[in-house]
Amino acid sequence: MDCKLITADKRFRYRAAAIIIEDRDVLFAKNERDSYYYSVGGAVKIGESAEDAVKREVLEETGIAYEIERLAFIHENFFEGNGGTLKKGVKCHEVCFYFLMKSRGIKELKSDSSTADGIREFMHWLPIEKLENYEAHPSFFAKEIQNIGEYVKHIVTKE
């Protein structure tokens, strides 16, 4: 069971996600339904650590067992549903731990994944230097991922 709370007009979700960088490109997912790219990762399950969740999600989405290098960001995002996956007007609060994964030196993946509601998704390597040109979430990646510091950074956004 995922760590989330849902009411008629509010949603909270605890998520773990990966920062996978190879050759100055960062890996994002995109599905057949939505227009935007999103970070590789997903919900942490009750009783599961964020580290175990990100490794599980990365394996499910990429087909590769990446190793964690370290925790890079803790992101609190406040946003409203836009009528797509989330009903319009639903107030959302998501807490996500972003882990920098160890580079493998290659971009080859064995991806064959789909979203929780069965929509096929695909992995895309996006150039870090041009990330601001894409509709990619989280949007703070465009600035922060170019110079990931050695300490964990806490970021709060209202997207």
C-alpha positions in Angstrom: 0.0 0.0 0.0 1.4 3.4 -1.0 2.1 6.2 1.5 -0.7 8.6 0.6 -3.8 10.2 2.0 -6.7 11.2 -0.3 -9.9 13.1 0.6 -12.5 14.5 -1.7 -10.5 17.7 -2.3 -7.0 17.0 -0.9 -4.1 14.6 -1.6 -0.8 13.9 0.1 1.8 11.6 -1.4 5.3 10.4 -0.2 7.5 9.7 -3.2 11.1 8.6 -3.9 12.7 9.5 -7.2 16.0 9.1 -9.1 18.4 11.5 -10.7 20.1 9.4 -13.3 22.8 11.3 -15.3 24.8 9.9 -18.2 26.9 12.0 -20.5 25.3 15.4 -19.5 21.8 14.0 -20.0 19.3 13.3 -17.3 16.7 10.5 -17.5 13.0 11.4 -17.5 9.8 9.4 -18.1 6.9 10.4 -20.3 3.7 8.6 -21.0 1.3 8.3 -23.9 -1.4 10.5 -22.2 0.4 13.5 -20.7 2.3 16.3 -22.5 5.0 16.7 -19.8 8.1 14.7 -18.7 8.5 13.6 -15.1 11.2 12.2 -12.9 11.8 8.4 -12.7 10.3 7.2 -9.4 7.1 6.7 -7.6 5.2 6.2 -4.3 7.0 4.9 -1.2 5.0 1.9 0.2 4.1 1.8 3.9 6.9 0.0 5.7 9.4 0.6 2.8 12.4 3.0 3.1 12.8 5.8 0.5 16.1 4.1 -0.6 14.4 0.8 -1.2 11.5 2.5 -3.0 13.7 4.4 -5.4 15.7 1.3 -6.3 12.4 -0.6 -6.9 10.9 2.1 -9.0 14.1 2.6 -11.1 14.2 -1.1 -11.8 10.5 -1.2 -12.7 10.8 1.8 -15.0 14.2 1.3 -16.6 14.8 -2.5 -16.3 18.2 -1.7 -14.7 19.3 -2.1 -11.1 21.0 1.3 -10.5 22.8 1.9 -7.2 22.3 4.9 -5.1 25.1 7.4 -4.8 23.4 9.7 -2.2 20.4 11.7 -1.3 20.5 15.1 -3.2 17.2 16.8 -2.6 14.1 16.8 -0.4 11.3 18.4 -2.4 8.0 19.6 -1.0 5.6 20.5 -3.8 2.2 22.1 -3.4 0.0 22.2 -6.5 -3.6 21.8 -7.7 -5.0 19.1 -9.9 -5.4 20.3 -13.5 -8.1 17.8 -14.7 -5.7 15.2 -16.1 -4.6 12.5 -13.7 -5.9 14.6 -10.8 -9.3 16.1 -10.6 -9.3 19.8 -11.3 -9.0 21.9 -8.1 -7.7 19.0 -5.9 -5.1 20.5 -3.5 -2.0 18.4 -3.5 1.0 18.1 -1.2 3.8 15.9 -2.2 7.1 15.1 -0.4 9.8 13.5 -2.6 13.3 12.3 -1.8 15.5 12.7 -4.9 18.5 10.3 -5.0 21.5 10.8 -7.2 22.1 7.4 -8.7 25.6 6.0 -9.6 26.5 6.4 -13.3 26.8 3.2 -15.3 28.6 5.0 -18.2 26.0 3.9 -20.7 22.5 5.0 -21.6 21.1 1.6 -22.6 17.9 0.7 -20.7 15.5 -2.3 -20.8 12.4 -0.2 -20.2 8.9 -1.7 -20.5 6.8 0.1 -18.0 3.5 1.7 -17.6 1.9 4.1 -15.1 -0.1 2.9 -12.1 -3.3 3.3 -14.2 -1.9 1.2 -17.1 -0.8 4.0 -19.5 2.4 3.0 -21.4 5.4 5.1 -20.5 8.8 5.7 -22.2 12.2 6.8 -20.9 13.9 9.9 -22.4 17.4 11.3 -22.0 17.1 15.1 -21.9 20.1 17.4 -22.2 20.8 19.1 -18.8 21.9 22.3 -20.5 18.6 22.6 -22.4 16.3 21.3 -19.6 14.5 24.6 -19.3 13.2 24.1 -22.9 11.2 21.1 -21.9 8.0 20.8 -19.8 9.7 18.6 -17.3 8.8 18.1 -13.6 10.2 18.9 -11.2 10.9 22.3 -12.7 13.6 23.0 -10.2 15.8 20.4 -12.0 16.5 22.9 -14.8 18.6 25.1 -12.4 19.6 22.8 -9.5 20.8 19.7 -11.4 23.6 21.6 -13.2 25.5 21.9 -9.9 24.3 19.4 -7.4 26.1 20.3 -4.1 27.5 17.8 -1.7 24.8 18.5 0.9 21.1 17.6 0.8 19.1 20.6 -0.3 15.5 21.1 0.8 13.3 22.8 -1.9 9.7 24.0 -1.5 7.7 24.8 -4.6 4.2 25.8 -5.5 3.8 24.5 -9.1 
